Each structure stands twice: as C-alpha cells, then as structure tokens.
Amino acid sequence: MAAGTGSVRAGSGRLDVHRAPGEPCGAVLFLHGGRADGLAPPPRVGLPALRMRPFRAAVRRGLGDRPVVSASVRYRHRGWNGRHAHAAADARAALDELAPLLGGAPVVLVGHSMGGRAALAAAGHPLVAGVVALAPWCRPDDDTAHLHGRALALLHDEHDRVTDARATWVFGARAAGAGARVRAVAMPRGGHTMLRGARHWHRLTAEFAAAILDGRPLPSPPGTLGIGP
C-alpha cells in the first residue's frame, strides 16, 4: 500500500488502515470497546470507536515523523460472546492482514475495555511487541502464557464501575510471572470513559506506545504499582 492517510478497509474487512507510510518501522493497532455479549455488527461510527480517535492522534503526535502504520481492528460483532471470543479472533485476523505492510516490523496493540481484553489475548501473535491496555476487561481465567517477552502497560482508574481495576492488577501479576514486562498504572481519575483527565490518558498511552516500538524500558509514571520487574 502506498504511503498516505485516510481509512482503507483491507482484506476481509477486519482491518481499517488510517495511515500507511512507505517502509514503516512499526505499527500501532487500535481496538475499541464493546459488550460482553452481542452478535449484531457494531456501527461504523459509534461511541466506542470515536473514543479511540484522540488516542490515535496522541500516539501519532508522540511518534513524530517516524514512519508508523496506524490502523484499527474492525469487529464482526459488538460482543465478546463467551467461548467464541470474537473480538480476539478479529484482532488476530487484523494482525495477519497487517503483516504484508510491515515486513516484520513490530506492532503495538492499544485497546480499551473489551478491546483491551482482545489485545491481551491476541498479543501472542509474532508481530506483537506489546500492549497498552486501557481500563481493560480482564478475567481470572484469561491465559497469560503467550505474553512471555511482551511489554504490557495496564492503565486503570480504581474507581471504574464498569471493569474491575483489581482484576487488571491480578492479571498483570500473572503476566509478569509468565515472563512479560509489565507496568501497571493506577490512574487518578477518568473512570471507564477516560474523559476526566483525558490528556493524561492520551499522553501516557503515547509514551508507552513509543517505548514499546523503540524497544526501550517502559516508563514508570506516578501511580505505577509494584507489579513485575
């Protein structure tokens, strides 16, 4: 794909490419939130997708003039849907579609809520260097073995009433035990929507994404918990 901007649906439609520079050094793939259950397709422009736009802009600014592909996962269904884990399957399919653009360059996954869970589940894909999970939906039975060698930044407001920050911290500790490099950050505000203190969320996401792409140590901002090395 030639260098450019704008949204282009690739392959089977699991991938929307927003920016595809020539000879990219990496990619950031965004995954918006959803529902526990729901087989209807998500709207093309819905609130969960709109919520990720300022994160995309912040990450792009933070990366400066580096040639990095920006793309989003396009889900088939609104919901995770139990054992089907549709969002995770779509994330893996999107990564497969992204591969021809990258020539082996690394990918950072940035996911919110259900998208955070999907990102963490798909992070065993060979392209993935790490994940920035925003108020992720973590479950005690979610696997962590595939996260060995990955970098994980877990950002959560402990006042979130939709997803449980404590479950995120437990997941982070399990991932660290499996060999992931983990930074867990208790955000001072923002709840689940991340609207209050939004600039703080955006800035940290951009900083973590850049560090993962560059292969640098993960930052330890205020609020970092004692999880992992």
Order of alpha helices (4+ residues) and beta strands (2+ residues): beta-beta-beta-alpha-beta-alpha-beta-alpha-beta-beta-alpha-beta-alpha
